[in-house]
Amino acid sequence: MTRPIGYYVHHQGAGHLHRACAVAARLDRPCALLGTFAGLDTAGAPGPVIDLPDDRLADGFDGRDGEVERPTSFHYAPLAHSGLRARMARIATWAAEADPALLVVDVSCEVALFARLLSLPTLVVRLAGTRTDLPHLEAFRSADRLIAPFPEILESAATPDWVRAKTHYAGLLGPALAAPSGDDGSIAVVFGRGGAGGTLADLAAAARALPERDWHVLGPVTGAAAVPANLHLHGWVADVEPWIARATLVVGGAGDGVVAAVAARGKRFVCLPEERAYGEQVEKAHGLGRIGAAVVHEGWPEASRWPGLVAAGLALDPRRIGALSEPGAMARTAVLIAERAAWWERRGDAAPA
């Protein structure tokens, strides 16, 4: 019988789940998704969903998990946390019962290292940013292979050679597009689930600075302010792609999903990287700026800056960002996962007879 694959999904934002579902749907063997899915729609999952107990602290992170005493090979390991204990026990039980060929980890250093202790081969997703700290390097060392959801041209200069050599550069794992892009002169502003969203006063000021263009805002917006006629608030939408397809210019962070969608459509892009651990979005954004694929501004711009930023964005050659999109990237990644699963399946159990 063909052994299944597991896919661990991080709870931050919706991008990890979307990527997992898209890759899992292309696999040639069963794939179970494991993670904490509270508030996320898993109806589209192509296989079993293992909802894990939540291991988060009620008052947040910021080192409050016992940073002083925590082993240096972990990022997060609070003591006396029943949720974390139950979470790891559930992963171990699933591994023992399902006998998977391997586990894709997107992302968690602790789960990657725990899988190694379970003698379970892993493919670890390696996000952008400077990840040369000990927990990341130990997770990378423990993995069979690493998967980078970005093209090699955006690689960090700080990444060690041995990590690069172990990495499969998957490229931007974005949607498959069936129809050509249009262009209605609008600006699409995209806020993902993983960030703080936008502030209405800031958005209104930006729209007033360029009254000749319609601004379509996708994602959460907080605060109160008068809404100009050219500012359209759509809130959370299940699929931002149609709005991106119509826009002349896209404004958004440097999250994997947004960048992949913009590149797939070859849209001019003003990138406002959000604060993330290890400089993930800032480093990726500056990589895009370095190759002429985006105009980059850290933080939300003052209203007076918007005319210049939009003008600079419209002057971009959209072929630069479009060249980063590979229609077969998702399929190539699924092939890698399937090949490594088959290799470990052929290898069999290394325990002595």
Buried (B, 14 or more C-beta within 10 A) or exposed (E): EEBBBBBBBBBBBBBBBBBBBBBBBBBEBBBBBBBBBEEBEBEEBBBBBBBBBBBBBEEEEEEEBEEEEBEEBBBBBBEEBEBBEBBBEBBBEBBEEBEBBBBBBBBBBBBBBBBBEBEBBBBBBBBBBBBBEEBBBBBBBBBBBBBBBBBEBBBBEEBEEEBBEBBBBBBBBBBEBEEEBEEEEBBBBBBBBBBEBBBBBBBBBBBBBBEEBBBBBBBBBEEEBEBBEBBBBBEBEEEBBEBBBBBBBBBBBBBBBBBBBBBBBBBBBBBBBBEBEBBBBBBBBBBBBEBEBBBBBBEBBEBEEBEEBBEBBEEBEBEBBBBBBBEEBBEBBBBBBBEBBBEBBEEEEEEEE
